[in-house]
Amino acid sequence: MPLPKELTVIEVKAWLDDPTRPPPLMLDVRDHQEWSHVRLARAVHAPLGDLEDEHGELERFKGQPIVVYCHHGVRSLYGAEYLRTLGHDATSMRGGIDAWARQIDPTLARY
């Protein structure tokens, strides 16, 4: 069954913590400055503006679920939708890394 259009940070954290489910690829579509400021562990970086040029690099993740995130969840919606048009099973993380920092890991830098 394909992933829903969005998942909350609570749902993503539960998924990452569930040893019975294969972990998703965490794809960060923020710009380079945002990425250098703060990021989630094990995330792959592909800025939204470069996603079309880099989609070939993402082919190796075909068949693996992808959770796309950005700062607040708007760019990740666009990124996940684009990846779905290419046949990826992608969803957006609602609230982005800011919601993650507020609800999951308050040690992360916020901006």
ZAVEX-576265 format. One record per residue: residue number from 1; x, y, z of N, C-alpha, C, O, CB in turn. Coordinates in steps of 0.001 Angstrom, whole numbers. Glycine has a CB too. Example, Ala and Ser with C-alpha at 12.3 -4.5 7.8 and 13.67 -1.06 7.14 Angstrom:
<atoms>
ATOM   k    n.c1    n.c2    n.c3   ca.c1   ca.c2   ca.c3    c.c1    c.c2    c.c3    o.c1    o.c2    o.c3   cb.c1   cb.c2   cb.c3
ATOM   1   13190   -5690    7800   12300   -4500    7800   13200   -3300    7800   14236   -3319    8465   11308   -4473    9046
ATOM   2   12850   -2250    7080   13670   -1060    7140   12900      30    7870   13409    1138    8039   14084    -598    5725
</atoms>
This chain:
<atoms>
ATOM   k    n.c1    n.c2    n.c3   ca.c1   ca.c2   ca.c3    c.c1    c.c2    c.c3    o.c1    o.c2    o.c3   cb.c1   cb.c2   cb.c3
ATOM   1     850   -1176       0       0       0       0     898    1243       0    1825    1323     806    -968      -4    1231
ATOM   2     646    2197    -872    1484    3395    -924    1358    4235     348     356    4182    1062    1115    4238   -2139
ATOM   3    2390    4994     597    2399    5881    1756    1371    6993    1583    1050    7370     456    3801    6478    1970
ATOM   4     845    7525    2701     -53    8685    2604     741    9917    2156    1972    9909    2147    -759    8958    3972
ATOM   5      21   10960    1790     658   12181    1310    1547   12816    2378    2591   13386    2062    -398   13178     856
ATOM   6    1131   12717    3646    1904   13286    4752    1858   12356    5959     897   11614    6165    1368   14685    5130
ATOM   7    2933   12421    6753    2978   11769    8050    3406   12807    9076    4161   13724    8754    3947   10541    8043
ATOM   8    2932   12671   10295    3375   13569   11359    4763   13140   11824    5211   12032   11527    2366   13572   12548
ATOM   9    5436   14021   12554    6753   13660   13092    6632   12506   14088    7547   11691   14201    7416   14883   13770
ATOM  10    5525   12430   14802    5289   11327   15742    5208   10006   14970    5786    9002   15388    3978   11564   16565
ATOM  11    4491   10010   13847    4367    8803   13027    5719    8399   12426    6053    7215   12389    3336    9026   11906
ATOM  12    6491    9377   11960    7806    9078   11382    8730    8512   12455    9433    7533   12204    8432   10348   10745
ATOM  13    8742    9106   13639    9591    8621   14735    9212    7194   15106   10088    6355   15312    9472    9544   15971
ATOM  14    7921    6912   15193    7469    5553   15521    7941    4569   14449    8354    3453   14765    5920    5505   15655
ATOM  15    7880    4980   13196    8332    4132   12096    9830    3870   12223   10269    2726   12106    8011    4785   10732
ATOM  16   10610    4909   12460   12058    4748   12590   12431    3855   13775   13451    3166   13741   12723    6110   12741
ATOM  17   11615    3870   14806   11882    3076   16004   11347    1652   15916   11615     846   16807   11287    3755   17201
ATOM  18   10605    1323   14875    9965      19   14738   10901    -957   14015   11099    -836   12806    8625     151   13977
ATOM  19   11475   -1920   14739   12408   -2846   14102   11753   -3815   13123   12449   -4506   12379   13124   -3625   15150
ATOM  20   10428   -3873   13114    9734   -4794   12199    9479   -4165   10830    9056   -4849    9898    8408   -5239   12810
ATOM  21    9736   -2866   10713    9510   -2173    9430   10841   -1717    8852   11706   -1238    9585    8555    -955    9611
ATOM  22   11009   -1863    7540   12235   -1326    6943   12244     201    7083   11230     853    6833   12353   -1744    5441
ATOM  23   13380     763    7479   13410    2216    7676   13290    2962    6352   13777    2499    5321   14700    2629    8389
ATOM  24   12639    4113    6391   12554    4917    5171   13863    5673    4939   14649    5884    5863   11369    5908    5253
ATOM  25   14072    6063    3715   15129    7025    3406   14613    8375    3864   13519    8783    3474   15509    7030    1860
ATOM  26   15382    9074    4686   15020   10424    5127   15692   11391    4153   16917   11509    4131   15466   10699    6637
ATOM  27   14883   12080    3351   15392   12959    2303   15132   14414    2667   13982   14839    2772   14746   12621     945
ATOM  28   16194   15165    2857   16142   16576    3246   16205   17428    1984   17195   17380    1253   17307   16939    4226
ATOM  29   15155   18211    1723   15114   19033     507   15361   20515     788   15069   21363     -55   13773   18867    -183
ATOM  30   15898   20828    1973   16219   22228    2292   17473   22659    1537   18167   21830     949   16419   22415    3824
ATOM  31   17754   23948    1557   18937   24439     846   20212   24105    1627   20156   23620    2757   18835   25965     616
ATOM  32   21352   24372    1003   22648   23994    1576   22911   24670    2924   23456   24039    3828   23765   24344     605
ATOM  33   22541   25915    3069   22772   26630    4324   21958   26006    5463   22460   25832    6573   22412   28122    4166
ATOM  34   20705   25676    5175   19858   25043    6188   20428   23673    6588   20470   23323    7767   18407   24889    5660
ATOM  35   20861   22914    5585   21434   21584    5801   22674   21673    6688   22860   20843    7578   21788   20919    4454
ATOM  36   23527   22677    6450   24744   22799    7252   24441   23249    8685   25234   23016    9596   25709   23781    6592
ATOM  37   23302   23888    8871   22916   24378   10203   22431   23242   11108   22845   23147   12263   21820   25444   10077
ATOM  38   21565   22393   10590   20995   21287   11367   20406   20263   10404   19882   20614    9347   19907   21798   12370
ATOM  39   20499   18998   10786   19934   17919    9956   19615   16718   10817   20097   16596   11943   20908   17518    8823
ATOM  40   18797   15833   10277   18475   14592   10974   19546   13547   10658   20113   13532    9566   17058   14077   10571
ATOM  41   19807   12689   11616   20787   11619   11432   20388   10731   10257   19207   10450   10056   20922   10776   12719
ATOM  42   21345   10308    9511   21186    9385    8376   20384    9969    7211   19976    9230    6315   20517    8122    8847
ATOM  43   20157   11270    7213   19401   11887    6110   20296   12042    4881   21517   12161    4983   18831   13270    6538
ATOM  44   19653   12036    3733   20306   12320    2456   19853   13713    2042   18685   14066    2206   19954   11232    1350
ATOM  45   20778   14503    1505   20462   15880    1133   20299   16016    -372   21185   15634   -1137   21549   16830    1630
ATOM  46   19181   16554    -788   18909   16858   -2190   17993   18075   -2205   16773   17925   -2143   18259   15627   -2947
ATOM  47   18567   19296   -2288   17734   20500   -2262   16610   20428   -3298   16796   19915   -4402   18594   21743   -2510
ATOM  48   15460   20943   -2925   14295   20881   -3806   14608   21439   -5188   14192   20871   -6197   13126   21642   -3192
ATOM  49   15336   22545   -5238   15669   23153   -6524   16553   22284   -7397   16598   22480   -8611   16342   24461   -6301
ATOM  50   17259   21324   -6805   18154   20433   -7545   17549   19049   -7753   18153   18198   -8407   19479   20306   -6817
ATOM  51   16372   18823   -7206   15792   17479   -7213   15613   16933   -8628   15866   15754   -8874   14453   17488   -6497
ATOM  52   15188   17765   -9538   14996   17296  -10914   16311   16835  -11525   16355   15822  -12223   14378   18402  -11777
ATOM  53   17389   17582  -11262   18696   17209  -11797   19281   15985  -11096   20052   15235  -11694   19657   18375  -11674
ATOM  54   18919   15782   -9838   19499   14700   -9045   18623   13460   -8973   18968   12499   -8284   19774   15185   -7663
ATOM  55   17481   13466   -9684   16580   12318   -9530   17245   11023   -9973   16885    9953   -9483   15296   12539  -10326
ATOM  56   18202   11093  -10886   18929    9891  -11294   19684    9276  -10135   19766    8053  -10021   19891   10210  -12421
ATOM  57   20240   10121   -9270   20940    9646   -8076   19980    8925   -7125   20381    8021   -6393   21619   10821   -7353
ATOM  58   18729    9330   -7145   17743    8741   -6238   17166    7425   -6763   16437    6735   -6049   16619    9724   -5996
ATOM  59   17491    7081   -8004   16980    5832   -8582   17397    4622   -7750   16673    3629   -7689   17478    5670  -10025
ATOM  60   18562    4705   -7110   19035    3564   -6312   18125    3305   -5109   18188    2240   -4496   20475    3811   -5833
ATOM  61   17281    4282   -4775   16353    4129   -3647   14959    3706   -4092   14043    3634   -3273   16262    5428   -2869
ATOM  62   14788    3426   -5383   13485    2995   -5885   13075    1707   -5170   13864     770   -5050   13523    2783   -7431
ATOM  63   11858    1679   -4708   11368     533   -3968   11503     702   -2470   10868     -21   -1703   12090    -696   -4401
ATOM  64   12327    1652   -2042   12468    1953    -612   11544    3123    -293   11489    4080   -1064   13965    2287    -231
ATOM  65   10820    3074     818    9980    4215    1172   10847    5436    1472   11933    5319    2040    9087    3878    2383
ATOM  66   10353    6597    1086   11076    7852    1279   10209    8812    2078    9042    9029    1753   11478    8480     -82
ATOM  67   10792    9386    3130   10147   10457    3885   10919   11728    3561   12104   11848    3869   10125   10160    5447
ATOM  68   10230   12668    2938   10836   13932    2528   10550   14966    3605    9425   15071    4094   10296   14403    1137
ATOM  69   11586   15738    3974   11358   16797    4957   12084   18067    4561   13056   18049    3806   11807   16349    6345
ATOM  70   11578   19176    5099   12188   20492    4899   12104   21228    6233   12145   20592    7286   11471   21307    3736
ATOM  71   11988   22539    6209   11931   23300    7450   10568   23179    8120   10486   22838    9300   12252   24760    7184
ATOM  72    9496   23457    7376    8155   23424    7961    7182   22467    7263    6067   22278    7748    7580   24800    7940
ATOM  73    7572   21866    6153    6711   20882    5508    6090   21289    4200    5325   20515    3624    5655   20524    6409
ATOM  74    6389   22486    3701    5809   22922    2426    6637   22404    1249    6097   21773     340    5714   24463    2373
ATOM  75    7931   22667    1263    8793   22190     175    8785   20671      95    8865   20099    -992   10228   22697     365
ATOM  76    8689   20024    1242    8691   18559    1232    7436   17994     562    7489   16918     -32    8804   18025    2661
ATOM  77    6319   18699     651    5120   18263     -79    5376   18247   -1576    5016   17296   -2270    3927   19179     239
ATOM  78    6008   19321   -2071    6345   19385   -3499    7351   18307   -3875    7220   17658   -4913    6904   20769   -3857
ATOM  79    8359   18120   -3022    9369   17104   -3304    8795   15703   -3329    9112   14915   -4221   10470   17175   -2286
ATOM  80    7956   15386   -2364    7344   14058   -2315    6440   13831   -3519    6436   12748   -4105    6546   13881   -1016
ATOM  81    5677   14851   -3885    4797   14732   -5055    5615   14478   -6318    5261   13620   -7126    3941   16005   -5224
ATOM  82    6700   15217   -6488    7563   15024   -7658    8107   13595   -7682    8084   12940   -8724    8731   16047   -7652
ATOM  83    8593   13114   -6545    9133   11754   -6488    8065   10713   -6791    8351    9695   -7421    9743   11486   -5118
ATOM  84    6845   10958   -6349    5754   10024   -6668    5506    9965   -8173    5190    8902   -8707    4460   10436   -5939
ATOM  85    5648   11101   -8859    5454   11086  -10320    6530   10253  -11009    6337    9784  -12130    5465   12521  -10880
ATOM  86    7668   10073  -10331    8756    9255  -10882    8663    7795  -10442    9521    6980  -10783   10104    9829  -10462
ATOM  87    7611    7470   -9679    7399    6090   -9264    7941    5730   -7894    7940    4557   -7521    8000    5199  -10249
ATOM  88    8404    6717   -7135    8888    6455   -5773    7713    6438   -4803    6697    7094   -5032    9932    7522   -5341
ATOM  89    7860    5687   -3726    6875    5675   -2652    7336    6723   -1638    8074    6412    -703    6729    4230   -1991
ATOM  90    6897    7957   -1834    7384    9093   -1038    6242    9782    -313    5120    9867    -811    8118   10101   -1930
ATOM  91    6558   10269     875    5617   11032    1675    6343   12222    2276    7570   12224    2375    4976   10154    2780
ATOM  92    5595   13218    2669    6143   14417    3292    5979   14321    4807    4985   13796    5309    5449   15693    2742
ATOM  93    6982   14845    5527    6880   14897    6981    6282   16247    7367    6928   17286    7231    8277   14681    7662
ATOM  94    5047   16220    7845    4313   17428    8212    5047   18179    9328    5419   17595   10346    2875   17073    8656
ATOM  95    5245   19473    9119    5899   20305   10130    7403   20369   10001    8041   21219   10621    5558   19807   11479
ATOM  96    7987   19477    9198    9406   19511    8908   10313   19332   10117    9906   18838   11169    9729   20782    8255
ATOM  97   11553   19751    9924   12558   19600   10975   12238   20491   12173   12672   20205   13289   13954   19931   10429
ATOM  98   11487   21561   11954   11100   22413   13070   10166   21652   14017   10340   21711   15235   10420   23701   12556
ATOM  99    9186   20945   13470    8288   20140   14307    9061   19006   14971    8782   18650   16116    7118   19570   13466
ATOM 100   10028   18439   14259   10854   17377   14838   11603   17908   16065   11658   17245   17101   11858   16825   13785
ATOM 101   12178   19110   15938   12922   19709   17049   12002   20043   18227   12409   19919   19382   13646   20975   16578
ATOM 102   10783   20459   17945    9851   20806   19012    9247   19579   19690    9064   19574   20908    8748   21672   18463
ATOM 103    8937   18537   18913    8189   17398   19458    9021   16149   19732    8651   15336   20579    7099   17044   18522
ATOM 104   10135   15987   19029   10906   14744   19138   12275   14970   19790   12628   14275   20743   11090   14122   17755
ATOM 105   13033   15923   19288   14403   16105   19750   14701   17588   19995   15180   18282   19098   15394   15521   18729
ATOM 106   14416   18072   21211   14628   19490   21495   16091   19919   21527   16380   21106   21684   14001   19825   22796
ATOM 107   17018   18973   21382   18440   19351   21328   18834   19885   19950   19893   20494   19800   19321   18149   21686
ATOM 108   17984   19658   18944   18285   20157   17600   18163   21669   17559   17268   22251   18172   17349   19520   16558
ATOM 109   19074   22299   16828   19025   23759   16668   17782   24130   15865   17430   23456   14898   20318   24296   15965
ATOM 110   17131   25197   16274   15960   25712   15533   16339   27047   14935   17203   27759   15448   14693   25855   16461
ATOM 111   15678   27372   13843   15920   28660   13180   14644   29185   12624   14628   30261   12025   16963   28535   12072
</atoms>
